[in-house]
Every structure is written in structure tokens, then in C-alpha cells.
Amino acid sequence: MSGVGGWAVFWWVILPYLALATFVIGHVWRYRYDQFGWTSRSTQLQERRLLKWGSPLFHYATFAAIGGHIIGILIPESWTHAIGIPESTYHWFSAAAGTAAAIGIVIGVAILAGRRLFVPRVRATTSPVDWLALILLAIVIVMGIIETVGVGLLGGGYDYRQSVALWFRGLFAGNPDVKAISSAPLIYQMHATAAWAILAVWPFSRLVHAWSYPVWYLWRPFVVYRSRKAAPPNEPGTSGRRWRKIGVPY
């Protein structure tokens, strides 16, 4: 890290590691001492019409965006070249797929945010930490849309796999490339900063429900429901318990 200022090291090394440590330790603490709170605290009983449309759209689009981040940040550029994917093809595919995911996320989060802001019963169930997580999530979404649509699709493009990706993978290898992230455009730096800020807040908000997805539903036994005819009530003189008035003989 020679030639890198102390402020850059603090911002791109120390704070991210603190965020990751808070992410891991916070989840362990939350699971040990607040398992009853390990939930999204569903507000379906308060309002379900908007939730029915906003929640699936937001979640599926978010899964697509996460998949794009995995391909773009965690998979090195040399790997995609090795399997015969030119950089121009990757650029246009990632921009188009990212734009489609961004549209779904924007519509979904607009429905959910509007529901949480303007439905009093839903707003009353939102804690301050949840509001903080939602604000950080909104910042990440806006920054990501500007990068994908403004820079990647409509602009001249930017090869973040040679800067942001190198820094991010280096965090897990114990050797983050501070020069690479420091040379990235400001919009990418803001996006990265908001991302590790969300990691620090995640264990203490309703976002923990992301780890409680019922994957075991895929292999659980079928539940068989059988109907049966209602049995007639027992007549006097037959066996079985029946409600009787006090003092009336069997």
C-alpha cells in the first residue's frame, strides 16, 4: 500500500473490515439473543394489496442484480476471456441485464417505500434502524442505476473490473488494492461505501430475514389433506362424552 494516503487506507481498508466484522459478529449475537426477532416482521395483516405486487418484483429483481454483481465483481475478467466472452459482449450484456434488473428494483421499491410511508399501520411497525437500512438501500440502488444506465448503457462505459473488483476481492484475500478503488470514479466509490455501510447495519435490522429463506421446503414431504364426513352427535344411551346440563342423568 505504498504511496497511498492514510485517509484512503482508513476509508477503503479499516472501515470495510470493521463493517465485515460487525456483519458477522452482529449476526451471531442476534441469532443467540434475539431469535424471536429474526424475521421480516411481516406487515401483510396491515396491508396486502400493494405488498402482493411490490415484494415479489423487488426481491426477484434484487436477486438478478446480486447475480450480476457476483459475475462482475467476484469473477475475474481473465476468467470470462478464458471461456471466450469478449469484453464488448460482456459490457453490453451486463448493461442490458443490469438495466432490466434496475427497472424491476425501482418499481418494486417505489411500491414498498410508498406503502411504508403512506400506510399508517405499516409505518407504525418500522423501527429507526429499519429506516436507516432503507435509506442506505435506496442510496445503493440509485448509485447502481446511475452506474448501469448512465455510465454503462448510455455513457462511455467504465471497466470496474479493473478497479472496484480488484479492491473488493482483495478484501477477502487480505490484500485490498486501495490504489485501484481510489482511482475509480466518485459514483463507484459512493456505491461501494454505501454497500459496506449496509453490511454494518444489516444484523440489527429486518434484513436478517434474508438468511431465513425456507430452502428446506424444496425437499420436505408432501402434506396430504383429506376431508372426512362429520360424524353425527352421540345419542342418549350411546358411549362417548357429551355436554349435559348439571343434574340431568345419563
C-alpha positions in Angstrom: 0.0 0.0 0.0 3.0 2.3 -0.5 2.1 5.7 -2.0 -1.4 5.5 -0.6 -2.6 8.2 1.9 -3.7 7.4 5.4 -7.2 8.6 4.8 -7.6 6.2 1.8 -6.3 3.3 3.9 -8.8 4.2 6.7 -11.7 4.5 4.2 -11.0 1.6 2.0 -9.4 -0.9 4.4 -10.2 -0.2 8.0 -13.8 0.8 7.7 -14.7 -2.1 5.3 -13.1 -4.6 7.7 -15.0 -3.1 10.6 -18.2 -3.4 8.6 -17.5 -7.0 7.8 -16.7 -7.8 11.4 -19.9 -6.1 12.6 -21.8 -8.0 9.9 -20.5 -11.4 11.2 -20.5 -10.7 14.9 -23.8 -8.9 14.8 -25.5 -11.9 13.1 -24.1 -14.3 15.7 -25.2 -12.0 18.6 -28.7 -11.5 17.0 -29.2 -15.2 16.5 -28.1 -16.1 20.0 -30.1 -13.4 21.9 -32.9 -12.4 19.6 -34.2 -15.4 17.7 -37.8 -14.2 18.1 -36.8 -11.0 16.3 -35.1 -12.9 13.4 -37.9 -12.1 11.0 -39.0 -9.5 8.5 -41.9 -8.7 10.8 -44.4 -9.1 8.0 -47.0 -6.3 7.6 -49.3 -8.4 5.5 -52.0 -8.1 8.1 -51.8 -4.3 7.9 -51.8 -4.1 4.1 -51.6 -6.8 1.5 -52.7 -5.4 -1.9 -49.5 -3.3 -2.5 -47.3 -5.9 -0.8 -48.6 -8.6 -3.2 -47.1 -6.7 -6.2 -44.2 -4.8 -4.7 -42.5 -7.6 -2.7 -42.0 -10.3 -5.5 -41.0 -7.7 -8.0 -38.4 -6.1 -5.7 -37.0 -9.4 -4.4 -36.7 -11.2 -7.8 -35.1 -8.1 -9.4 -32.7 -7.8 -6.4 -31.7 -11.5 -6.9 -30.9 -10.7 -10.5 -28.8 -7.7 -9.5 -26.9 -9.7 -6.9 -26.2 -12.3 -9.6 -24.8 -9.6 -11.8 -22.6 -8.3 -9.0 -21.3 -11.9 -8.4 -20.3 -12.2 -12.1 -18.9 -8.7 -12.5 -17.0 -8.4 -9.2 -16.2 -11.8 -7.9 -15.3 -13.4 -11.2 -12.0 -12.0 -12.6 -12.0 -10.6 -16.1 -9.4 -13.2 -17.2 -11.9 -16.0 -16.5 -14.5 -14.6 -18.9 -11.9 -14.1 -21.5 -10.7 -17.7 -21.0 -14.2 -19.1 -21.9 -14.4 -16.9 -25.0 -16.5 -14.0 -23.9 -15.2 -10.7 -25.4 -15.2 -7.7 -23.2 -17.6 -5.8 -25.6 -20.1 -8.6 -25.3 -19.8 -8.7 -21.6 -20.2 -5.0 -21.4 -23.4 -4.9 -23.4 -24.9 -7.9 -21.7 -24.2 -6.6 -18.2 -25.6 -3.2 -19.1 -28.8 -4.6 -20.6 -29.4 -7.1 -17.9 -28.5 -4.6 -15.2 -30.9 -2.1 -16.7 -33.7 -4.7 -16.7 -33.0 -5.5 -13.1 -32.8 -1.8 -12.2 -36.3 -1.2 -13.7 -37.7 -4.0 -11.6 -36.0 -2.8 -8.4 -37.1 0.8 -8.9 -40.8 -0.2 -9.4 -40.7 -2.7 -6.6 -39.0 -0.4 -4.1 -41.3 2.5 -5.1 -44.3 0.4 -4.3 -42.9 -0.8 -1.0 -41.5 2.5 0.1 -44.8 4.3 -0.7 -46.6 1.6 1.2 -44.4 2.1 4.2 -44.6 5.9 4.1 -48.3 6.4 3.4 -50.0 3.5 5.1 -50.1 4.5 8.8 -50.4 0.9 10.1 -47.3 -0.2 8.1 -45.4 3.0 9.0 -46.0 2.4 12.7 -44.2 -1.0 12.6 -41.0 0.4 11.2 -38.1 0.9 13.6 -35.4 3.7 13.4 -32.8 1.0 12.4 -35.1 -0.2 9.6 -35.5 3.4 8.3 -31.7 3.7 8.3 -31.3 0.4 6.4 -34.0 1.5 3.9 -32.2 4.9 3.3 -28.8 3.1 2.7 -30.5 0.6 0.4 -32.1 3.5 -1.6 -28.6 5.1 -1.9 -27.1 1.8 -3.2 -30.0 1.4 -5.7 -29.7 5.0 -7.0 -25.9 4.7 -7.3 -26.2 1.4 -9.0 -28.7 2.7 -11.5 -26.5 5.7 -12.4 -23.6 3.3 -13.0 -25.5 0.8 -15.0 -27.7 3.0 -17.1 -25.9 6.4 -17.1 -22.3 5.1 -17.4 -22.7 1.5 -18.7 -25.6 1.8 -21.2 -25.9 5.5 -22.2 -22.4 6.7 -21.3 -18.9 5.7 -22.5 -18.7 2.8 -20.0 -16.2 2.1 -17.3 -14.3 -1.1 -16.6 -15.0 -1.5 -12.9 -13.5 -5.0 -13.0 -10.1 -3.4 -13.2 -10.6 -1.2 -10.1 -13.6 -1.8 -7.8 -13.5 -5.6 -8.4 -9.8 -5.8 -7.6 -10.3 -3.9 -4.3 -13.3 -5.9 -3.3 -11.7 -9.3 -4.0 -8.6 -8.2 -2.2 -10.6 -7.5 1.0 -11.2 -11.3 1.3 -7.7 -12.1 0.3 -6.2 -9.8 2.9 -4.6 -7.5 0.4 -7.1 -4.9 -0.8 -6.0 -2.8 -3.8 -6.5 0.8 -2.4 -5.0 2.4 -5.4 -7.5 0.7 -7.7 -10.6 1.8 -5.8 -9.1 5.3 -5.2 -8.8 5.8 -8.9 -12.4 4.8 -9.6 -15.0 7.5 -10.5 -16.7 9.1 -7.5 -20.1 7.4 -8.2 -18.5 3.9 -7.9 -16.8 4.9 -4.7 -20.1 6.2 -3.2 -21.7 2.9 -4.3 -19.1 0.8 -2.6 -19.2 3.0 0.6 -23.0 2.6 0.9 -22.7 -1.1 0.3 -20.4 -1.7 3.3 -22.5 0.7 5.4 -25.4 -1.6 4.7 -23.3 -4.6 5.8 -22.7 -2.9 9.2 -26.4 -2.2 9.7 -27.7 -5.4 8.3 -27.6 -7.6 11.5 -29.7 -5.1 13.5 -32.5 -4.6 11.0 -35.2 -6.7 9.5 -32.8 -7.5 6.6 -31.7 -10.6 8.7 -34.8 -12.4 7.3 -32.8 -12.9 4.1 -31.0 -15.8 5.8 -34.3 -17.4 6.8 -35.5 -18.3 3.4 -37.3 -21.7 3.7 -35.0 -23.7 1.4 -36.0 -26.9 3.2 -39.4 -26.5 1.5 -37.7 -28.0 -1.6 -37.3 -31.4 0.0 -39.9 -31.6 2.7 -42.5 -34.4 2.4 -45.8 -33.6 0.8 -48.6 -32.5 3.1 -51.7 -34.5 2.3 -55.1 -33.1 3.2 -58.0 -35.4 3.4 -61.6 -34.5 4.0 -63.9 -36.5 6.2 -67.6 -36.5 6.8 -68.8 -35.0 10.0 -69.8 -37.7 12.5 -73.4 -37.4 13.9 -73.6 -36.5 17.6 -73.9 -39.3 20.1 -77.5 -40.0 21.1 -78.6 -40.6 24.7 -77.5 -44.1 25.8 -74.5 -44.4 23.5 -70.9 -44.3 24.6 -68.8 -41.2 24.4 -68.7 -37.9 26.2 -71.4 -35.3 25.6 -72.2 -32.0 27.2 -75.1 -32.2 29.6 -76.9 -29.9 31.9 -76.0 -30.3 35.6 -78.4 -32.7 37.3 -79.5 -34.5 34.1 -78.8 -38.2 34.5 -77.1 -40.2 31.7 
